[in-house]
Amino acid sequence: MEEIYLVCAPGLESVLATEARAAGLAVRGEEPGGVTVEGTLAEVARANIVLRTASRVLVRVAQFRATAFHELERSSRAIPWDRWTGPTAVRVRATCRKSKLYHSDAVAERVLAAIERRTGATAAPKVARAVDATDGEADEGAGAQLVVVRLLHDRCTISVDSSGELLHRRGYRQAVAKAPIRETLAAGMLLAADWNGHTPLIDPLCGSGTIPIEGALIARRIAPGAARAQSGDFSFARWPELRESDLTRELERARAHELPRAPSPILGSDRDQGAVDAAVGNAQRAGVYEDVAFSRRALSAIEPPRGVGLLATNPPYGVRASKGGEVRNLYAQLGKVAAALLPGWRMGVLSPDRVLDAQLQLPLRPALELSNGGIRVRYLLGAVPGGDQ
């Protein structure tokens, strides 16, 4: 059994833990920025294929105390590196905090030397790392095996990355609007609201369509990593110990739950035609074009489907809106439209400050505290007064 660490955007830990349990993973606990589970390599594959809110999946291969480089070198050489990599390119990323070994580059060099000695691996060329503003994770790309070293209070934890590219890269979002929300965060908003696709979903400020598209994937039970698993585009697919039959079985297991169509209406709208065009293209690439109705319309002109469902949205703020007064007016209008047209519906809204919360004039309460595009936000969730509630 392996100790597996599921990395997520800070604030999504409880959502990810619930999702992991639903996927049959043995959850051991939550930590800031992730969830620890226990499982086999087959379950490492499952986590990469089915989890919607994880940013990457790490396997912890060693934990030991190191206050000097000779201790680090000795313990690193004892790790059975040939389980995880052969004579291929390897990249080591190290972070050091409150430890006697504080030079992260020197720590990374020592661990890389141990890997090279055991497997004949070579150092991957250095590249500029793109840091995801949503969760602070650096995307190293899929070309080299990433090894993550963390030194905290002289305690060294070494992990191998099983994902490659960050998991929010589903492959469909090639066209984007201003400051788009990450796929993992959009999925987290829906899962935190206990939305499962059996009731309608509306995003009246949809931008490039990430929330409705993630909703359609949830509604149709489409595993977010299925396409990447099919093409072998995960680091774990190159591990010597992974049995191909395990990967095939996990992929078939995930696809066995897929539905041909979303059970309930999913609507996305925006006043910007360019954003709507981007959303349509993204939905086509995601394979859910027939499941989401996108349209260009003003917020006040939305036409809710019959029944009671969920409105989930990421309104413009920060770089998406330059004037504070316009943002306050937008939140006020959003609250008025919901009160008038969606009584009894559930509503989930991202908000960067309490002044905007008050503009909604709805009994929504913070359900999650997150970061979106580098801005601290809260996910407000609740029911719109009226209806049968």
Buried (B, 14 or more C-beta within 10 A) or exposed (E): EBBBBBBBBBBBBBBBBBBBEEBEBEBBEBEEBBBBBEBEBBBBBBBBBBBBBBBBBBBBBBEBEBBEBEBBBEBBBEBEBBBBBBEBEBBBBBEBEEBEBEEBEEBBBBBBBBBBEBBEBBBBEEEEEEEBBBBBBBBBBBBBBBBBBBBEEBBBBBBBBBBBBBBBBBBBBEBBBBBBBBBBBBBBBBBBBEBBBEBBBBBBBBBBBBBBBBBBBBBBBBBBBBBBBEEEBBBBBBBEEBEEEBBEBBBEBBBEEEEEEBBBBBBBBBEBEEBBBBBBBBBEBBBBBEBBBBBBBEBEEBEBBEEBBBBBBBBBBBEBBEEEEEBBEBBBBBBBBBBEBBBBBBBBBBBBBEEBBBBBEBEBEBBBEBBBBEBEBBBBBBBBEEEEE
